[in-house]
């Protein structure tokens, strides 16, 4: 776990005194390839360094008060357009990460789950993911939610198909469909919407990630490439979030419960 000593510990102590801490942080981990190219290394080294940052962020998240969900965008539906060699490297690194970190997740009571269509992955990857889910199912510290073979548009299409099938079966009437109905049929059912989205590498777009869930999310863009994104950088993003005024469509200074437009 995170030590209370040094600048990292002091930052955590200061942060945890803030009143507005996020329950759910989502991260688009961008820049592994550019980091490797910049250093004259191959993409495998870039992805391996990226995995090390995942390990760091997963660890330090346990020390952040109020945080109950961390979602990482690890493999998008568009990533299938990459070379077979790179895709297989990503699969191998994913299995390696789970094998190496599973005991740590269990020990620290971190619950592992995934969103996206993992049934399209090789059987060995699916088995590794299922092992991680079952071994950590009792975790109560926070949920590590990994987006794999995930795309926001694909999720919305699949959600629509599920609701249409329910309506055709007479399980629901079309005029009964509301926001709650939609949310119950999304991959993220049971999870809060992200309060904060972090994207690294300087790119300023959400790239088909959690399109429904990000409606009221605060966005934070870091110029650092993902392998250079440190624990302190992560805490800095959360600390900036604590200073933002979240109105959810209401006017500033209006008393009472905030409502959506």
Backbone as CSV, one residue per row, in Angstrom:
resi,resn,N_x,N_y,N_z,CA_x,CA_y,CA_z,C_x,C_y,C_z
1,UNK,0.830,-1.200,0.000,0.000,0.000,0.000,0.867,1.253,0.000
2,UNK,0.230,2.411,-0.130,0.963,3.664,-0.248,1.473,4.107,1.115
3,UNK,2.757,4.415,1.193,3.343,4.902,2.442,2.909,6.331,2.713
4,UNK,2.777,6.672,3.988,2.387,8.029,4.355,3.585,8.965,4.364
5,UNK,4.781,8.433,4.128,5.995,9.237,4.187,6.243,9.925,2.850
6,UNK,7.012,11.049,2.885,7.442,11.720,1.676,6.372,12.566,1.030
7,UNK,6.710,13.116,-0.139,5.808,14.050,-0.822,4.515,13.372,-1.256
8,UNK,4.586,12.104,-1.635,3.379,11.395,-2.041,2.414,11.280,-0.868
9,UNK,2.933,10.878,0.285,2.086,10.757,1.463,1.482,12.084,1.876
10,UNK,2.272,13.145,1.784,1.765,14.476,2.146,0.669,14.926,1.174
11,UNK,0.874,14.620,-0.094,-0.144,14.976,-1.087,-1.448,14.242,-0.805
12,UNK,-1.349,12.963,-0.467,-2.544,12.176,-0.159,-3.249,12.735,1.074
13,UNK,-2.491,13.069,2.091,-3.078,13.632,3.314,-3.809,14.933,3.011
14,UNK,-3.182,15.805,2.210,-3.813,17.077,1.857,-5.065,16.847,1.027
15,UNK,-4.958,15.941,0.078,-6.085,15.655,-0.806,-7.277,15.115,-0.029
16,UNK,-7.023,14.228,0.893,-8.113,13.573,1.616,-8.828,14.488,2.606
17,UNK,-8.323,15.704,2.772,-9.008,16.694,3.603,-10.004,17.525,2.789
18,UNK,-9.968,17.346,1.465,-10.875,18.087,0.597,-12.303,17.554,0.741
19,UNK,-13.258,18.431,0.481,-14.661,18.049,0.630,-15.220,17.327,-0.582
20,UNK,-14.743,17.679,-1.771,-15.322,17.125,-2.999,-14.330,16.187,-3.669
21,UNK,-14.390,14.920,-3.310,-13.520,13.924,-3.923,-14.356,13.032,-4.844
22,UNK,-13.797,12.605,-5.958,-14.568,11.795,-6.901,-14.834,10.390,-6.378
23,UNK,-16.018,9.888,-6.686,-16.314,8.488,-6.401,-15.771,7.594,-7.508
24,UNK,-15.822,8.107,-8.741,-15.454,7.301,-9.898,-14.519,8.102,-10.798
25,UNK,-13.326,7.574,-11.017,-12.359,8.175,-11.936,-12.180,7.237,-13.122
26,UNK,-12.280,7.780,-14.329,-12.049,7.012,-15.556,-10.809,7.581,-16.248
27,UNK,-10.025,6.699,-16.857,-8.773,7.139,-17.484,-8.635,6.555,-18.885
28,UNK,-8.363,7.439,-19.851,-7.945,7.012,-21.187,-6.421,7.043,-21.178
29,UNK,-5.824,5.861,-21.180,-4.368,5.737,-21.017,-3.699,5.822,-22.389
30,UNK,-3.353,7.012,-22.804,-2.909,7.236,-24.175,-1.429,7.617,-24.216
31,UNK,-0.711,7.087,-25.208,0.647,7.546,-25.456,1.740,6.505,-25.342
32,UNK,1.410,5.235,-25.156,2.450,4.206,-25.041,3.325,4.143,-26.287
33,UNK,2.686,4.142,-27.457,3.442,4.038,-28.700,4.332,5.244,-28.950
34,UNK,3.790,6.427,-28.704,4.571,7.647,-28.903,5.738,7.730,-27.928
35,UNK,5.501,7.253,-26.707,6.582,7.226,-25.710,7.720,6.342,-26.193
36,UNK,7.384,5.165,-26.704,8.408,4.241,-27.185,9.148,4.817,-28.392
37,UNK,8.398,5.382,-29.327,9.016,5.946,-30.533,9.952,7.092,-30.172
38,UNK,9.525,7.912,-29.220,10.335,9.047,-28.788,11.676,8.596,-28.227
39,UNK,11.691,7.419,-27.600,12.908,6.902,-26.982,13.636,5.891,-27.852
40,UNK,13.146,5.699,-29.090,13.789,4.766,-29.993,13.584,3.314,-29.609
41,UNK,12.466,3.011,-28.952,12.176,1.659,-28.495,11.005,1.080,-29.286
42,UNK,10.796,-0.232,-29.192,9.669,-0.831,-29.905,8.383,-0.678,-29.093
43,UNK,7.251,-0.943,-29.745,5.958,-0.707,-29.090,5.755,-1.608,-27.878
44,UNK,6.388,-2.781,-27.885,6.245,-3.686,-26.737,6.770,-3.030,-25.472
45,UNK,7.900,-2.368,-25.589,8.460,-1.683,-24.415,7.536,-0.570,-23.941
46,UNK,6.925,0.140,-24.884,5.995,1.199,-24.517,4.799,0.659,-23.762
47,UNK,4.221,-0.435,-24.256,3.071,-1.023,-23.579,3.469,-1.597,-22.219
48,UNK,4.664,-2.149,-22.123,5.112,-2.702,-20.840,5.273,-1.597,-19.801
49,UNK,5.813,-0.465,-20.226,5.924,0.672,-19.302,4.542,1.184,-18.921
50,UNK,3.619,1.134,-19.880,2.250,1.534,-19.581,1.614,0.659,-18.525
51,UNK,1.907,-0.642,-18.569,1.386,-1.567,-17.553,1.915,-1.203,-16.168
52,UNK,3.164,-0.772,-16.099,3.725,-0.365,-14.808,2.975,0.836,-14.234
53,UNK,2.544,1.762,-15.111,1.774,2.902,-14.620,0.403,2.449,-14.131
54,UNK,-0.167,1.456,-14.792,-1.440,0.906,-14.307,-1.261,0.409,-12.884
55,UNK,-0.209,-0.320,-12.661,0.073,-0.861,-11.323,0.160,0.266,-10.299
56,UNK,0.848,1.350,-10.664,1.005,2.494,-9.757,-0.343,3.137,-9.440
57,UNK,-1.145,3.369,-10.480,-2.415,4.073,-10.290,-3.402,3.215,-9.510
58,UNK,-3.404,1.913,-9.774,-4.263,1.002,-9.015,-3.891,1.039,-7.532
59,UNK,-2.603,1.068,-7.262,-2.139,1.090,-5.871,-2.534,2.380,-5.159
60,UNK,-2.223,3.517,-5.760,-2.454,4.784,-5.075,-3.948,5.086,-4.946
61,UNK,-4.768,4.538,-5.828,-6.211,4.776,-5.745,-6.793,4.256,-4.434
62,UNK,-6.166,3.227,-3.881,-6.649,2.684,-2.606,-6.539,3.690,-1.474
63,UNK,-5.662,4.683,-1.630,-5.434,5.660,-0.569,-6.316,6.895,-0.695
64,UNK,-7.098,7.001,-1.767,-7.940,8.178,-1.996,-9.312,7.967,-1.361
65,UNK,-9.642,8.808,-0.405,-10.946,8.708,0.248,-12.083,8.872,-0.762
66,UNK,-13.159,8.172,-0.538,-14.400,8.292,-1.301,-14.377,7.564,-2.637
67,UNK,-13.201,7.281,-3.189,-13.131,6.651,-4.503,-13.587,5.196,-4.410
68,UNK,-14.612,4.842,-5.167,-15.070,3.452,-5.146,-15.010,2.764,-6.501
69,UNK,-14.640,3.517,-7.561,-14.528,2.908,-8.887,-13.408,3.581,-9.678
70,UNK,-12.551,2.771,-10.277,-11.525,3.250,-11.206,-11.716,2.483,-12.506
71,UNK,-12.012,3.214,-13.590,-12.216,2.575,-14.892,-11.060,2.931,-15.821
72,UNK,-10.439,1.904,-16.401,-9.307,2.091,-17.301,-9.672,1.613,-18.700
73,UNK,-9.448,2.481,-19.696,-9.722,2.133,-21.093,-8.488,1.414,-21.627
74,UNK,-8.547,0.076,-21.685,-7.368,-0.715,-22.001,-7.320,-1.216,-23.434
75,UNK,-8.499,-1.531,-24.025,-8.526,-2.053,-25.395,-9.858,-1.673,-26.014
76,UNK,-9.812,-0.855,-27.045,-11.041,-0.368,-27.664,-11.465,-1.270,-28.818
77,UNK,-12.704,-1.109,-29.261,-13.172,-1.860,-30.420,-12.363,-1.494,-31.667
78,UNK,-11.789,-0.299,-31.683,-10.981,0.149,-32.815,-9.562,-0.432,-32.782
79,UNK,-9.127,-0.936,-31.632,-7.761,-1.460,-31.523,-7.538,-2.723,-32.348
80,UNK,-8.629,-3.350,-32.814,-8.471,-4.513,-33.683,-7.825,-4.127,-35.017
81,UNK,-7.787,-2.841,-35.324,-7.173,-2.386,-36.574,-5.651,-2.368,-36.504
82,UNK,-5.096,-2.613,-35.328,-3.642,-2.658,-35.191,-3.108,-3.999,-35.719
83,UNK,-1.800,-4.114,-35.815,-1.195,-5.347,-36.329,-1.467,-6.511,-35.389
84,UNK,-1.497,-7.725,-35.954,-1.688,-8.914,-35.128,-0.605,-9.037,-34.060
85,UNK,0.585,-8.642,-34.418,1.697,-8.721,-33.464,1.445,-7.825,-32.256
86,UNK,0.989,-6.596,-32.519,0.748,-5.693,-31.397,-0.449,-6.158,-30.568
87,UNK,-1.504,-6.637,-31.234,-2.680,-7.123,-30.507,-2.301,-8.295,-29.607
88,UNK,-1.516,-9.233,-30.126,-1.100,-10.383,-29.327,-0.215,-9.962,-28.163
89,UNK,0.583,-8.919,-28.376,1.407,-8.384,-27.279,0.521,-7.820,-26.185
90,UNK,-0.518,-7.095,-26.570,-1.440,-6.526,-25.590,-2.144,-7.632,-24.801
91,UNK,-2.551,-8.697,-25.483,-3.182,-9.821,-24.795,-2.215,-10.451,-23.784
92,UNK,-0.988,-10.652,-24.211,0.006,-11.278,-23.331,0.283,-10.419,-22.110
93,UNK,0.379,-9.112,-22.308,0.631,-8.212,-21.190,-0.554,-8.176,-20.234
94,UNK,-1.770,-8.291,-20.774,-2.958,-8.313,-19.925,-2.950,-9.549,-19.028
95,UNK,-2.690,-10.712,-19.618,-2.641,-11.949,-18.832,-1.500,-11.891,-17.820
96,UNK,-0.376,-11.370,-18.243,0.776,-11.252,-17.346,0.458,-10.345,-16.160
97,UNK,-0.235,-9.229,-16.427,-0.600,-8.308,-15.358,-1.511,-9.000,-14.348
98,UNK,-2.499,-9.717,-14.827,-3.429,-10.401,-13.927,-2.705,-11.450,-13.099
99,UNK,-1.865,-12.256,-13.750,-1.133,-13.295,-13.027,-0.235,-12.699,-11.944
100,UNK,0.370,-11.557,-12.260,1.299,-10.942,-11.317,0.605,-10.198,-10.196
101,UNK,-0.557,-9.603,-10.497,-1.198,-8.705,-9.548,-2.388,-9.296,-8.803
102,UNK,-2.835,-10.493,-9.174,-4.063,-11.032,-8.604,-3.998,-11.133,-7.084
103,UNK,-2.873,-11.589,-6.537,-2.766,-11.725,-5.080,-2.808,-10.359,-4.409
104,UNK,-2.204,-9.367,-5.048,-2.222,-8.014,-4.495,-3.640,-7.446,-4.487
105,UNK,-4.384,-7.715,-5.559,-5.773,-7.251,-5.618,-6.605,-7.898,-4.512
106,UNK,-6.421,-9.194,-4.342,-7.158,-9.901,-3.289,-6.777,-9.361,-1.912
107,UNK,-5.486,-9.215,-1.675,-4.999,-8.735,-0.379,-5.541,-7.351,-0.047
108,UNK,-5.614,-6.490,-1.052,-6.060,-5.117,-0.828,-7.561,-4.936,-1.055
109,UNK,-8.273,-6.051,-1.237,-9.732,-6.057,-1.381,-10.212,-5.175,-2.533
110,UNK,-9.495,-5.247,-3.644,-9.880,-4.524,-4.850,-10.648,-5.482,-5.759
111,UNK,-11.863,-5.113,-6.086,-12.716,-5.958,-6.926,-12.430,-5.677,-8.395
112,UNK,-12.167,-6.724,-9.162,-11.840,-6.597,-10.574,-13.054,-6.954,-11.416
113,UNK,-13.373,-6.122,-12.395,-14.422,-6.461,-13.344,-14.102,-5.830,-14.691
114,UNK,-14.837,-6.231,-15.718,-14.594,-5.704,-17.054,-15.895,-5.226,-17.680
115,UNK,-15.771,-4.354,-18.673,-16.877,-3.975,-19.537,-16.397,-4.159,-20.968
116,UNK,-17.338,-4.397,-21.884,-16.972,-4.648,-23.266,-17.209,-6.105,-23.628
117,UNK,-16.915,-6.462,-24.871,-17.215,-7.790,-25.397,-15.986,-8.698,-25.307
118,UNK,-15.712,-9.192,-24.109,-14.515,-10.032,-23.950,-14.698,-11.404,-24.589
119,UNK,-15.943,-11.745,-24.973,-16.156,-13.033,-25.628,-15.452,-13.105,-26.982
120,UNK,-15.009,-11.961,-27.498,-14.264,-11.952,-28.761,-12.775,-12.211,-28.546
121,UNK,-12.333,-12.257,-27.306,-10.918,-12.452,-26.997,-10.556,-13.945,-27.047
122,UNK,-9.261,-14.262,-27.190,-8.826,-15.661,-27.123,-9.244,-16.305,-25.809
123,UNK,-9.435,-17.604,-25.830,-9.931,-18.320,-24.655,-9.022,-18.142,-23.445
124,UNK,-7.697,-18.148,-23.666,-6.772,-18.002,-22.538,-6.944,-16.660,-21.847
125,UNK,-7.255,-15.616,-22.627,-7.462,-14.292,-22.045,-8.778,-14.275,-21.272
126,UNK,-9.817,-14.856,-21.845,-11.107,-14.915,-21.167,-10.998,-15.655,-19.833
127,UNK,-10.271,-16.772,-19.817,-10.108,-17.548,-18.583,-9.371,-16.742,-17.523
128,UNK,-8.356,-15.994,-17.935,-7.601,-15.170,-16.995,-8.477,-14.084,-16.393
129,UNK,-9.305,-13.456,-17.228,-10.204,-12.413,-16.752,-11.250,-12.985,-15.799
130,UNK,-11.775,-14.147,-16.126,-12.775,-14.786,-15.262,-12.167,-15.160,-13.911
131,UNK,-10.939,-15.637,-13.920,-10.254,-15.954,-12.664,-10.111,-14.713,-11.798
132,UNK,-9.723,-13.601,-12.422,-9.569,-12.354,-11.679,-10.900,-11.897,-11.095
133,UNK,-11.957,-12.008,-11.871,-13.275,-11.594,-11.378,-13.716,-12.444,-10.193
134,UNK,-13.581,-13.751,-10.332,-14.059,-14.638,-9.271,-13.200,-14.529,-8.008
135,UNK,-11.887,-14.403,-8.173,-10.994,-14.331,-7.014,-11.181,-13.043,-6.222
136,UNK,-11.615,-11.984,-6.894,-11.717,-10.669,-6.225,-13.150,-10.245,-5.963
137,UNK,-14.101,-11.122,-6.184,-15.525,-10.752,-6.119,-15.932,-10.170,-4.776
138,UNK,-15.246,-10.542,-3.710,-15.605,-10.066,-2.368,-14.920,-8.750,-2.007
139,UNK,-14.135,-8.191,-2.920,-13.394,-6.963,-2.627,-14.280,-5.793,-2.271
140,UNK,-13.921,-5.064,-1.220,-14.744,-3.950,-0.742,-13.995,-2.621,-0.703
141,UNK,-12.733,-2.620,-1.139,-11.979,-1.368,-1.146,-12.493,-0.458,-2.260
142,UNK,-12.375,-0.917,-3.506,-12.964,-0.219,-4.643,-12.992,-1.183,-5.821
143,UNK,-13.704,-0.801,-6.885,-13.816,-1.634,-8.080,-12.851,-1.148,-9.151
144,UNK,-11.988,-2.050,-9.601,-11.131,-1.788,-10.746,-11.866,-2.309,-11.969
145,UNK,-12.349,-1.393,-12.785,-13.198,-1.711,-13.928,-12.384,-1.475,-15.202
146,UNK,-12.116,-2.539,-15.943,-11.250,-2.434,-17.122,-12.080,-2.581,-18.386
147,UNK,-12.009,-1.588,-19.266,-12.742,-1.603,-20.532,-11.920,-2.343,-21.575
148,UNK,-12.457,-3.477,-22.054,-11.747,-4.343,-22.981,-12.657,-4.684,-24.159
149,UNK,-12.131,-4.483,-25.362,-12.964,-4.610,-26.572,-14.234,-3.791,-26.373
150,UNK,-14.021,-2.559,-25.946,-15.129,-1.673,-25.584,-15.168,-0.463,-26.514
151,UNK,-16.375,-0.057,-26.867,-16.613,1.188,-27.579,-17.949,1.740,-27.131
152,UNK,-18.037,3.038,-26.917,-19.278,3.630,-26.438,-20.441,3.436,-27.392
153,UNK,-20.203,3.587,-28.690,-21.283,3.391,-29.664,-21.734,1.936,-29.692
154,UNK,-20.775,1.023,-29.632,-21.118,-0.397,-29.614,-21.945,-0.727,-28.371
155,UNK,-21.585,-0.147,-27.232,-22.345,-0.386,-26.006,-23.787,0.105,-26.158
156,UNK,-23.956,1.271,-26.759,-25.303,1.826,-26.935,-26.117,0.968,-27.911
157,UNK,-25.483,0.459,-28.959,-26.179,-0.447,-29.881,-26.620,-1.710,-29.142
158,UNK,-25.720,-2.290,-28.360,-26.058,-3.516,-27.631,-27.146,-3.255,-26.590
159,UNK,-27.083,-2.091,-25.937,-28.120,-1.709,-24.980,-29.471,-1.604,-25.675
160,UNK,-29.504,-0.977,-26.849,-30.744,-0.816,-27.601,-31.322,-2.167,-28.004
161,UNK,-30.456,-3.079,-28.421,-30.906,-4.422,-28.798,-31.536,-5.143,-27.603
162,UNK,-30.945,-5.014,-26.446,-31.484,-5.668,-25.247,-32.867,-5.120,-24.891
163,UNK,-33.010,-3.797,-24.942,-34.298,-3.188,-24.606,-35.351,-3.545,-25.658
164,UNK,-34.947,-3.544,-26.933,-35.882,-3.904,-28.007,-36.359,-5.337,-27.838
165,UNK,-35.453,-6.234,-27.454,-35.826,-7.631,-27.244,-36.797,-7.762,-26.074
166,UNK,-36.549,-6.973,-25.018,-37.442,-7.007,-23.856,-38.830,-6.481,-24.226
167,UNK,-38.858,-5.440,-25.050,-40.147,-4.884,-25.485,-40.884,-5.875,-26.383
168,UNK,-40.148,-6.540,-27.276,-40.770,-7.514,-28.172,-41.343,-8.699,-27.391
169,UNK,-40.666,-9.027,-26.288,-41.125,-10.141,-25.461,-42.250,-9.733,-24.518
170,UNK,-42.630,-8.466,-24.554,-43.697,-7.985,-23.698,-43.276,-7.720,-22.266
171,UNK,-41.967,-7.684,-22.031,-41.454,-7.463,-20.674,-41.468,-5.991,-20.292
172,UNK,-41.536,-5.120,-21.298,-41.562,-3.687,-21.042,-42.318,-3.003,-22.172
173,UNK,-43.028,-1.945,-21.828,-43.738,-1.167,-22.837,-42.836,-0.028,-23.310
174,UNK,-42.839,0.297,-24.597,-41.983,1.371,-25.100,-42.129,2.679,-24.323
175,UNK,-43.356,3.022,-23.886,-43.530,4.285,-23.172,-43.026,4.217,-21.733
176,UNK,-42.573,3.051,-21.290,-41.985,2.907,-19.959,-40.463,3.080,-19.971
177,UNK,-39.899,3.143,-21.173,-38.443,3.253,-21.288,-37.995,4.650,-20.885
178,UNK,-37.092,4.719,-19.898,-36.566,5.999,-19.420,-35.056,5.864,-19.189
179,UNK,-34.446,6.870,-18.571,-33.003,6.829,-18.346,-32.598,5.632,-17.494
180,UNK,-33.409,5.307,-16.499,-33.088,4.187,-15.628,-33.105,2.869,-16.409
181,UNK,-34.027,2.762,-17.354,-34.081,1.565,-18.202,-32.799,1.426,-18.998
182,UNK,-32.367,2.534,-19.580,-31.126,2.524,-20.360,-29.950,2.096,-19.483
183,UNK,-29.829,2.711,-18.312,-28.687,2.441,-17.440,-28.638,0.987,-16.981
184,UNK,-29.807,0.375,-16.820,-29.853,-1.025,-16.395,-29.358,-1.974,-17.478
185,UNK,-29.301,-1.499,-18.718,-28.883,-2.355,-19.825,-27.515,-1.974,-20.380
186,UNK,-26.807,-1.064,-19.702,-25.450,-0.706,-20.094,-24.449,-1.648,-19.433
187,UNK,-23.241,-1.689,-19.959,-22.190,-2.522,-19.357,-21.875,-2.091,-17.935
188,UNK,-22.080,-0.819,-17.639,-21.689,-0.259,-16.344,-22.791,-0.316,-15.305
189,UNK,-23.800,-1.138,-15.526,-24.901,-1.236,-14.570,-24.346,-1.507,-13.160
190,UNK,-24.859,-0.757,-12.199,-24.409,-0.913,-10.823,-23.257,-0.013,-10.431
191,UNK,-22.636,0.655,-11.403,-21.525,1.553,-11.120,-21.982,3.007,-11.228
192,UNK,-21.414,3.902,-10.423,-21.752,5.317,-10.581,-21.150,5.868,-11.862
193,UNK,-21.741,6.911,-12.425,-21.134,7.572,-13.579,-19.804,8.194,-13.146
194,UNK,-18.840,8.289,-14.057,-17.558,8.907,-13.688,-17.734,10.367,-13.271
195,UNK,-17.071,10.744,-12.211,-17.014,12.146,-11.809,-15.891,12.859,-12.553
196,UNK,-14.816,12.125,-12.819,-13.623,12.709,-13.439,-13.096,11.769,-14.519
197,UNK,-12.850,12.331,-15.709,-12.179,11.603,-16.789,-10.810,12.222,-16.998
198,UNK,-9.784,11.394,-16.963,-8.413,11.830,-17.222,-7.963,11.224,-18.542
199,UNK,-7.388,12.068,-19.416,-6.768,11.535,-20.630,-5.338,12.052,-20.720
200,UNK,-4.412,11.159,-20.977,-3.010,11.540,-21.111,-2.638,11.754,-22.567
201,UNK,-1.435,12.248,-22.796,-0.780,12.409,-24.107,-1.112,13.706,-24.823
202,UNK,-1.919,14.564,-24.206,-2.221,15.853,-24.816,-3.410,15.859,-25.753
203,UNK,-3.934,14.683,-26.086,-5.119,14.625,-26.947,-6.348,15.064,-26.151
204,UNK,-7.240,15.804,-26.807,-8.403,16.369,-26.110,-9.698,15.885,-26.766
205,UNK,-9.945,14.609,-26.608,-11.179,14.002,-27.106,-11.461,12.764,-26.256
206,UNK,-12.703,12.270,-26.341,-13.063,11.131,-25.491,-13.027,9.799,-26.239
207,UNK,-12.827,9.840,-27.541,-12.538,8.636,-28.335,-13.493,7.469,-28.086
208,UNK,-14.793,7.746,-28.178,-15.791,6.679,-28.134,-15.792,5.937,-26.798
209,UNK,-15.518,6.660,-25.724,-15.413,6.046,-24.392,-16.563,6.514,-23.511
210,UNK,-17.353,5.584,-22.994,-18.409,5.869,-22.014,-19.289,7.050,-22.443
211,UNK,-19.801,6.982,-23.668,-20.518,8.118,-24.242,-21.754,8.518,-23.432
212,UNK,-22.503,7.560,-22.928,-23.674,7.876,-22.094,-23.230,8.346,-20.712
213,UNK,-22.279,7.671,-20.132,-21.903,7.889,-18.742,-21.156,9.200,-18.499
214,UNK,-20.561,9.777,-19.534,-19.745,10.988,-19.356,-20.554,12.285,-19.460
215,UNK,-21.872,12.195,-19.457,-22.710,13.370,-19.691,-22.374,14.547,-18.770
216,UNK,-22.072,14.276,-17.504,-21.789,15.352,-16.547,-20.406,15.206,-15.913
217,UNK,-19.534,14.496,-16.575,-18.197,14.237,-16.046,-17.266,15.427,-16.275
218,UNK,-16.429,15.714,-15.276,-15.384,16.724,-15.430,-14.215,16.108,-16.205
219,UNK,-13.661,16.860,-17.163,-12.589,16.361,-18.020,-11.252,16.989,-17.637
220,UNK,-10.214,16.162,-17.629,-8.862,16.632,-17.305,-7.904,16.043,-18.332
221,UNK,-7.157,16.920,-19.014,-6.227,16.474,-20.047,-4.797,16.766,-19.614
222,UNK,-3.974,15.725,-19.633,-2.559,15.869,-19.279,-1.703,15.780,-20.538
223,UNK,-0.690,16.613,-20.604,0.232,16.586,-21.734,1.169,15.381,-21.671
224,UNK,1.295,14.766,-20.513,2.231,13.654,-20.362,1.742,12.406,-21.077
225,UNK,2.678,11.678,-21.680,2.366,10.380,-22.249,2.129,9.400,-21.105
226,UNK,1.279,8.393,-21.327,0.879,7.515,-20.235,2.053,6.902,-19.456
227,UNK,3.125,6.410,-20.087,4.221,5.832,-19.306,4.918,6.847,-18.395
228,UNK,4.738,8.143,-18.650,5.336,9.185,-17.817,4.372,9.725,-16.768
229,UNK,3.143,9.234,-16.757,2.098,9.742,-15.868,2.263,9.090,-14.498
230,UNK,2.696,9.870,-13.532,3.060,9.329,-12.223,1.896,9.342,-11.234
231,UNK,2.146,8.761,-10.073,1.160,8.804,-8.992,0.843,10.252,-8.618
232,UNK,1.865,11.094,-8.555,1.654,12.496,-8.214,0.843,13.216,-9.286
233,UNK,1.079,12.882,-10.560,0.278,13.465,-11.641,-1.193,13.094,-11.478
234,UNK,-1.435,11.858,-11.122,-2.802,11.363,-10.909,-3.467,12.116,-9.751
235,UNK,-2.757,12.243,-8.658,-3.312,12.949,-7.497,-3.520,14.431,-7.809
236,UNK,-2.646,15.005,-8.633,-2.809,16.402,-9.043,-4.112,16.587,-9.820
237,UNK,-4.424,15.627,-10.700,-5.668,15.699,-11.469,-6.875,15.644,-10.543
238,UNK,-6.820,14.752,-9.555,-7.929,14.643,-8.604,-8.039,15.905,-7.769
239,UNK,-6.894,16.464,-7.379,-6.921,17.681,-6.561,-7.513,18.851,-7.342
240,UNK,-7.204,18.938,-8.634,-7.809,20.004,-9.425,-9.322,19.832,-9.495
241,UNK,-9.753,18.582,-9.615,-11.183,18.284,-9.646,-11.885,18.831,-8.404
242,UNK,-11.241,18.741,-7.262,-11.885,19.175,-6.011,-12.176,20.669,-5.997
243,UNK,-11.506,21.428,-6.860,-11.734,22.863,-6.895,-12.751,23.306,-7.931
244,UNK,-13.300,22.368,-8.675,-14.275,22.723,-9.706,-15.685,22.820,-9.119
245,UNK,-16.479,23.692,-9.714,-17.873,23.835,-9.300,-18.731,22.976,-10.217
246,UNK,-19.326,21.956,-9.652,-20.164,21.041,-10.441,-21.623,21.422,-10.224
247,UNK,-22.282,21.899,-11.294,-23.646,22.417,-11.160,-24.706,21.469,-11.725
248,UNK,-24.309,20.541,-12.580,-25.258,19.577,-13.155,-26.459,20.265,-13.796
249,UNK,-26.229,21.417,-14.421,-27.301,22.123,-15.111,-27.978,23.195,-14.293
250,UNK,-27.691,23.276,-12.980,-28.304,24.322,-12.159,-27.483,25.599,-12.255
251,UNK,-28.019,26.707,-11.740,-27.292,27.974,-11.757,-26.400,28.074,-10.530
252,UNK,-25.247,28.751,-10.633,-24.366,28.904,-9.475,-25.067,29.655,-8.357
253,UNK,-24.836,29.162,-7.149,-25.398,29.846,-5.985,-26.797,29.417,-5.624
254,UNK,-27.411,28.535,-6.417,-28.763,28.083,-6.123,-28.708,27.038,-5.021
255,UNK,-29.481,27.239,-3.980,-29.482,26.317,-2.866,-30.364,25.117,-3.165
256,UNK,-30.149,24.059,-2.405,-30.968,22.872,-2.546,-30.303,21.849,-3.436
257,UNK,-30.988,20.774,-3.645,-30.435,19.665,-4.406,-30.231,20.044,-5.871
258,UNK,-29.077,19.656,-6.406,-28.780,19.931,-7.813,-29.526,18.949,-8.688
259,UNK,-30.093,19.465,-9.760,-30.845,18.608,-10.670,-30.258,18.722,-12.065
260,UNK,-30.528,17.730,-12.879,-30.053,17.766,-14.249,-31.017,18.532,-15.124
261,UNK,-30.489,19.123,-16.233,-31.340,19.800,-17.203,-32.363,18.831,-17.784
